[in-house]
């Protein structure tokens, strides 16, 4: 006897070696997303040849990154399943060779021969599967999911064919996928055969598929699914990277701000470099004496102001100073007297400037030597310079005569 497996019309190569107990008929991978068709065809060499198909494993990508499927297994003995008392659901010893998930009790299954007296189970998930044995005394079952408006009849969602003497321990009795994952569903599962036939609807265990982010392992249990675990050391913690980057930038800005404040503070408190007070040197190379600052010999309120000094007021006015006796001038003054004081009683700038000019002019006249021509004439009047009368002034070794 031979067989042939085709996927989407393409015949697949046959595996090497045959096993009478368990044989992998074909394996196909890297299929594009979408619907596909698988056909299995047998070519018996004699009318007595038989081939038993057990199951097919189909893996479907959710299309969502970092999302994995988790299986929750519910055993027929679990209190999560509520059996109708009128349905006479009884526990039966399982057939030899039955393979169940490792976390479940594979020694028994439940079955009912009473029509329309189902078992109930509440669950939350995206898909549900009901498994039970298929043998000569089992018939069609009825299953419904009213929470999503689904009403399905028949064995494994199809037409039931009465079994012969063969026994299949892990038949897929019913399945439904594409359920709303965030609501609670109520599955009802019961016998769809007339009571006169005496056929049963069995339940060995129920599998519920859920999708969760970050989960990497398929785990099982009697009634509850374990919490998702991190995917491992290869995962990247984006929040930690962003937080570290922001923290580093904030630290750099804080250091720059502190450096700028310290620089401003040092600049505002920098000491002033004093002037060089090194004494000067005379013609003989000796240092000149430094006159100490003795301060005022009288209080500020007794200090004489320029307004009280009698200085020359211009030609034509009688003046008196400490440098010369009182004498009349020859010509009237052409300039009006300046405003001597400001409003607050202090000398004005114009008054100070005029007084200084008159004092300098008067000192110049005092420094000129009288000429032989008489009063009013001075020697070197044309070519004389300030240096002439400065050098010709009487020199005193001590205090000047009174």
C-alpha positions as CSV (number, residue, x, y, z in Angstrom):
1,X,0.0,0.0,0.0
2,X,1.1,3.5,-0.7
3,X,-0.1,7.1,0.0
4,X,0.3,10.6,-1.3
5,X,0.2,14.0,0.4
6,X,-0.3,17.2,-1.5
7,X,-0.2,20.8,-0.2
8,X,-1.9,23.4,-2.5
9,X,-1.7,20.8,-5.3
10,X,2.0,20.2,-4.9
11,X,2.8,16.5,-4.1
12,X,5.2,16.3,-1.1
13,X,8.1,13.9,-1.0
14,X,7.6,10.7,1.0
15,X,9.5,10.1,4.2
16,X,12.1,7.4,4.3
17,X,11.2,4.3,6.3
18,X,7.8,3.2,7.5
19,X,6.6,2.6,11.0
20,X,3.5,0.5,11.5
21,X,2.7,2.2,14.8
22,X,3.4,5.9,14.2
23,X,4.4,7.4,10.9
24,X,5.0,11.0,9.9
25,X,3.3,11.2,6.5
26,X,4.5,14.7,5.5
27,X,6.0,18.0,6.8
28,X,5.7,21.4,5.1
29,X,7.1,24.7,6.4
30,X,7.6,28.4,5.2
31,X,4.1,28.6,3.7
32,X,2.8,32.1,2.9
33,X,0.1,33.6,5.0
34,X,-3.4,32.7,3.9
35,X,-5.6,29.7,3.2
36,X,-4.1,26.4,2.1
37,X,-5.3,22.9,1.1
38,X,-3.9,19.6,2.2
39,X,-5.0,16.3,0.6
40,X,-4.1,12.8,1.7
41,X,-4.7,9.9,-0.7
42,X,-4.1,6.2,-0.1
43,X,-3.5,3.4,-2.7
44,X,-4.2,0.1,-1.0
45,X,-2.7,-3.0,-2.6
46,X,-5.5,-5.2,-1.3
47,X,-9.1,-4.7,-0.1
48,X,-8.0,-5.5,3.4
49,X,-5.3,-2.8,3.7
50,X,-6.1,-0.1,6.2
51,X,-4.5,3.3,7.0
52,X,-5.3,5.2,10.2
53,X,-4.9,9.0,10.2
54,X,-4.3,10.2,13.8
55,X,-3.8,14.0,13.7
56,X,-2.2,17.0,11.9
57,X,-0.3,19.8,13.6
58,X,-0.8,23.2,12.0
59,X,1.1,26.3,13.3
60,X,-0.3,29.7,12.6
61,X,1.4,33.0,13.1
62,X,-0.7,35.6,14.8
63,X,0.8,38.4,12.8
64,X,1.4,40.4,16.0
65,X,5.1,40.9,17.1
66,X,6.1,39.4,20.5
67,X,2.8,37.6,21.0
68,X,2.7,33.9,21.8
69,X,0.0,31.3,22.2
70,X,-0.6,29.7,25.5
71,X,-2.6,26.4,26.0
72,X,-4.8,25.9,29.0
73,X,-5.9,22.2,29.5
74,X,-9.0,21.3,31.4
75,X,-9.3,17.7,32.5
76,X,-12.6,15.9,32.5
77,X,-12.4,15.6,36.3
78,X,-11.9,19.4,36.8
79,X,-14.7,21.2,38.7
80,X,-14.6,23.9,36.0
81,X,-16.8,21.6,33.9
82,X,-20.4,21.4,35.1
83,X,-22.1,18.2,34.1
84,X,-25.9,18.2,33.9
85,X,-27.3,15.7,36.4
86,X,-30.0,14.8,34.0
87,X,-27.5,13.9,31.4
88,X,-26.1,11.0,33.4
89,X,-22.5,11.9,32.7
90,X,-20.4,9.0,33.9
91,X,-16.7,8.5,34.3
92,X,-15.2,5.7,32.2
93,X,-11.7,4.2,32.2
94,X,-9.7,5.4,29.3
95,X,-8.5,3.1,26.6
96,X,-5.0,1.7,26.7
97,X,-2.5,3.7,24.8
98,X,-4.3,7.0,25.3
99,X,-1.9,9.9,25.2
100,X,-3.0,13.1,27.1
101,X,-1.1,16.2,28.1
102,X,1.4,15.4,30.9
103,X,-0.3,17.6,33.5
104,X,-3.7,15.8,33.1
105,X,-5.1,12.6,34.4
106,X,-5.3,10.3,31.4
107,X,-7.0,7.4,33.2
108,X,-10.6,8.4,32.6
109,X,-13.0,10.3,30.4
110,X,-16.7,11.3,30.8
111,X,-19.6,10.5,28.5
112,X,-23.3,10.8,28.2
113,X,-25.9,8.8,26.3
114,X,-28.8,11.2,27.1
115,X,-29.6,13.7,24.3
116,X,-29.8,17.5,25.0
117,X,-28.3,17.3,28.5
118,X,-25.0,19.0,27.9
119,X,-22.0,19.9,30.0
120,X,-21.1,23.5,30.5
121,X,-17.7,25.2,30.8
122,X,-16.9,29.0,31.1
123,X,-13.6,30.2,29.7
124,X,-11.8,33.2,28.2
125,X,-9.7,32.7,25.1
126,X,-9.5,32.9,21.4
127,X,-10.0,29.2,20.5
128,X,-11.4,26.1,22.2
129,X,-10.9,22.3,21.4
130,X,-12.7,19.3,22.8
131,X,-11.0,15.9,22.8
132,X,-12.4,12.5,23.5
133,X,-12.2,8.9,22.2
134,X,-13.8,7.7,19.0
135,X,-15.0,4.1,19.0
136,X,-18.0,2.0,17.9
137,X,-20.3,3.3,20.7
138,X,-19.8,7.0,20.2
139,X,-22.0,9.2,18.0
140,X,-22.5,12.8,17.0
141,X,-22.3,15.6,19.5
142,X,-23.8,19.1,19.7
143,X,-21.7,22.1,20.8
144,X,-22.7,25.8,21.0
145,X,-21.0,29.1,21.9
146,X,-23.9,31.6,22.3
147,X,-21.6,34.3,23.6
148,X,-20.3,34.9,20.0
149,X,-23.5,33.9,18.3
150,X,-22.1,30.6,17.2
151,X,-24.3,27.5,16.9
152,X,-22.5,24.4,15.7
153,X,-23.8,20.9,15.4
154,X,-22.1,17.7,14.6
155,X,-19.0,15.7,15.4
156,X,-15.9,17.9,15.1
157,X,-18.0,20.5,13.2
158,X,-18.8,18.0,10.5
159,X,-20.8,15.0,9.5
160,X,-20.5,12.0,11.9
161,X,-19.6,8.6,10.4
162,X,-20.3,5.6,12.6
163,X,-17.1,3.9,13.7
164,X,-16.3,0.3,13.3
165,X,-14.4,-1.9,15.6
166,X,-11.4,0.5,15.7
167,X,-10.6,2.8,18.6
168,X,-9.1,6.3,18.3
169,X,-8.1,7.6,21.7
170,X,-7.6,11.3,21.0
171,X,-10.3,12.4,18.6
172,X,-10.9,16.0,18.0
173,X,-14.6,16.1,18.9
174,X,-15.2,19.9,18.4
175,X,-13.2,23.1,17.8
176,X,-13.9,26.8,17.3
177,X,-11.3,29.5,16.6
178,X,-11.5,33.3,16.1
179,X,-13.3,34.0,19.4
180,X,-13.3,37.4,21.1
181,X,-10.4,37.2,23.5
182,X,-11.6,39.7,26.1
183,X,-15.0,38.2,27.0
184,X,-16.1,35.1,28.9
185,X,-17.5,32.4,26.7
186,X,-19.8,29.5,27.7
187,X,-19.4,26.3,25.8
188,X,-22.2,23.7,25.9
189,X,-21.3,20.2,24.8
190,X,-23.8,17.3,24.7
191,X,-25.0,14.2,22.9
192,X,-26.6,14.7,19.5
193,X,-27.8,11.2,18.9
194,X,-31.3,9.9,19.6
195,X,-31.6,8.0,22.9
196,X,-32.7,4.9,21.1
197,X,-29.3,4.5,19.5
198,X,-27.5,4.3,22.8
199,X,-24.5,6.2,21.4
200,X,-22.5,8.4,23.7
201,X,-20.8,11.8,23.5
202,X,-17.4,11.6,25.3
203,X,-15.1,14.3,26.9
204,X,-11.5,13.5,27.8
205,X,-10.1,17.1,28.1
206,X,-10.7,20.6,26.8
207,X,-7.9,22.9,25.4
208,X,-8.3,26.7,25.5
209,X,-5.9,28.9,23.4
210,X,-5.0,32.4,24.6
211,X,-2.6,35.0,23.2
212,X,-0.4,37.0,25.5
213,X,2.5,39.5,24.9
214,X,6.0,38.5,26.0
215,X,5.2,34.9,26.7
216,X,7.6,32.3,25.3
217,X,6.6,29.0,26.7
218,X,3.5,26.8,26.2
219,X,2.4,25.6,29.6
220,X,-0.5,23.5,30.8
221,X,-2.6,23.0,34.0
222,X,-5.8,21.6,35.2
223,X,-7.9,24.9,35.3
224,X,-5.7,27.9,35.2
225,X,-2.9,29.3,32.9
226,X,0.4,30.5,34.4
227,X,1.4,34.1,34.3
228,X,3.5,35.2,31.2
229,X,7.2,35.3,31.8
230,X,9.8,37.6,30.2
231,X,11.1,36.3,26.9
232,X,14.7,36.2,28.1
233,X,18.0,38.1,28.1
234,X,17.8,38.8,24.4
235,X,14.9,41.2,24.8
236,X,15.6,44.9,24.8
237,X,14.3,47.1,27.5
238,X,13.4,50.3,25.6
239,X,12.3,52.1,28.7
240,X,15.7,51.7,30.4
241,X,17.5,52.9,27.3
242,X,15.4,56.1,27.0
243,X,15.5,56.7,30.7
244,X,19.3,56.4,30.8
245,X,19.7,58.7,27.8
246,X,17.5,61.4,29.3
247,X,19.3,61.1,32.7
248,X,22.7,61.5,31.0
249,X,21.7,64.6,29.1
250,X,20.2,66.1,32.3
251,X,23.5,65.4,34.2
252,X,25.6,67.1,31.5
253,X,23.4,70.2,31.6
254,X,23.6,70.3,35.4
255,X,27.4,70.2,35.3
256,X,27.5,73.0,32.7
257,X,25.2,75.2,34.7
258,X,27.3,74.7,37.9
259,X,30.5,75.6,36.0
260,X,28.9,78.7,34.5
261,X,27.7,79.9,38.0
262,X,31.2,79.3,39.5
263,X,32.9,81.2,36.7
264,X,30.6,84.2,37.2
265,X,31.2,84.2,41.0
266,X,35.0,84.1,40.6
267,X,34.9,86.8,38.0
268,X,32.8,89.1,40.3
269,X,35.2,88.6,43.3
270,X,38.5,88.9,41.4
271,X,41.0,91.2,43.3
272,X,42.0,94.5,41.7
273,X,45.6,94.8,40.7
274,X,47.2,97.8,42.5
275,X,49.1,100.5,40.8
276,X,52.9,100.4,40.9
277,X,53.9,102.8,43.6
278,X,57.7,102.5,43.0
279,X,59.3,105.9,43.8
280,X,60.8,107.8,40.9
281,X,64.5,108.5,40.4
282,X,66.1,112.0,40.1
283,X,69.0,113.0,37.8
284,X,71.6,111.5,40.2
285,X,69.8,108.1,40.3
286,X,68.4,108.7,43.8
287,X,64.8,107.8,44.6
288,X,62.5,110.7,45.0
289,X,60.8,111.0,48.4
290,X,57.1,109.9,48.6
291,X,54.9,112.5,50.3
292,X,52.6,110.7,52.7
293,X,48.9,111.3,52.5
294,X,48.3,113.3,55.7
295,X,44.7,114.0,55.2
296,X,42.8,117.2,55.9
297,X,43.9,119.4,58.8
298,X,40.4,120.8,59.2
299,X,36.9,119.5,59.1
300,X,35.0,119.5,55.8
301,X,32.6,122.2,56.9
302,X,35.5,124.6,57.5
303,X,37.1,123.9,54.2
304,X,37.4,127.1,52.1
305,X,35.6,127.0,48.8
306,X,36.7,128.6,45.5
307,X,33.8,131.1,45.9
308,X,35.5,132.7,49.0
309,X,38.9,133.1,47.2
310,X,39.6,136.6,45.8
311,X,41.0,136.0,42.4
312,X,41.5,138.5,39.5
313,X,38.1,139.3,38.0
314,X,39.6,140.6,34.8
315,X,41.0,143.9,33.8
316,X,39.4,147.0,35.3
317,X,38.7,145.5,38.8
318,X,40.6,145.8,42.0
319,X,41.8,142.3,43.2
320,X,43.7,141.0,46.1
321,X,45.4,137.6,46.5
322,X,48.0,136.1,48.8
323,X,50.6,136.4,46.0
324,X,50.4,140.2,45.2
325,X,49.3,143.4,46.8
326,X,46.1,145.1,45.8
327,X,46.4,147.1,42.6
328,X,44.0,148.7,40.2
329,X,43.6,147.3,36.6
330,X,43.8,149.6,33.6
331,X,40.9,148.4,31.4
332,X,37.4,147.3,32.1
333,X,36.5,143.7,31.9
334,X,34.9,142.5,28.7
335,X,33.4,139.4,30.2
336,X,30.5,139.3,32.7
337,X,31.2,137.6,36.0
338,X,30.3,133.9,35.8
339,X,27.8,132.2,38.0
340,X,29.9,131.3,41.0
341,X,27.6,128.8,42.8
342,X,25.2,126.1,41.9
343,X,21.7,125.8,43.4
344,X,23.0,123.6,46.3
345,X,25.8,126.1,47.1
346,X,28.7,124.3,45.4
347,X,31.0,126.0,42.9
348,X,29.8,125.6,39.3
349,X,32.1,124.2,36.6
350,X,32.2,127.4,34.6
351,X,33.2,129.4,37.7
352,X,36.0,127.0,38.5
353,X,37.3,127.1,35.0
354,X,37.3,131.0,34.8
355,X,39.0,131.2,38.2
356,X,41.7,128.8,37.2
357,X,42.4,130.7,34.0
358,X,42.6,134.0,35.8
359,X,45.0,132.5,38.4
360,X,47.3,131.2,35.7
361,X,47.3,134.5,33.9
362,X,48.1,136.3,37.1
363,X,50.9,133.9,37.9
364,X,52.4,134.5,34.5
365,X,52.5,138.3,35.0
366,X,54.2,137.8,38.4
367,X,56.9,135.6,36.9
368,X,58.1,138.2,34.3
369,X,61.1,140.3,35.2
370,X,60.6,144.2,35.0
371,X,62.4,145.8,32.0
372,X,64.6,148.9,32.3
373,X,62.0,150.8,30.4
374,X,60.0,151.0,33.6
375,X,56.6,149.8,35.0
376,X,54.4,148.0,32.6
377,X,57.4,146.5,30.6
378,X,59.1,143.2,31.0
379,X,62.3,141.7,29.8
380,X,62.1,139.1,27.0
381,X,58.5,140.0,26.4
382,X,58.5,138.8,22.9
383,X,60.8,135.8,23.0
384,X,60.5,134.9,26.7
385,X,59.0,131.6,27.6
386,X,57.6,130.2,30.8
387,X,60.9,128.5,31.5
388,X,62.6,132.1,31.5
389,X,60.7,133.4,34.4
390,X,60.6,130.1,36.2
391,X,64.4,129.9,36.2
392,X,64.9,133.6,37.0
393,X,62.6,133.6,40.1
394,X,64.5,134.2,43.4
395,X,65.7,131.0,44.9
396,X,65.5,130.4,48.6
397,X,67.3,127.9,50.6
398,X,64.9,128.1,53.5
399,X,61.6,129.7,54.1
400,X,60.8,132.8,51.9
401,X,61.2,136.2,53.6
402,X,58.1,137.7,55.0
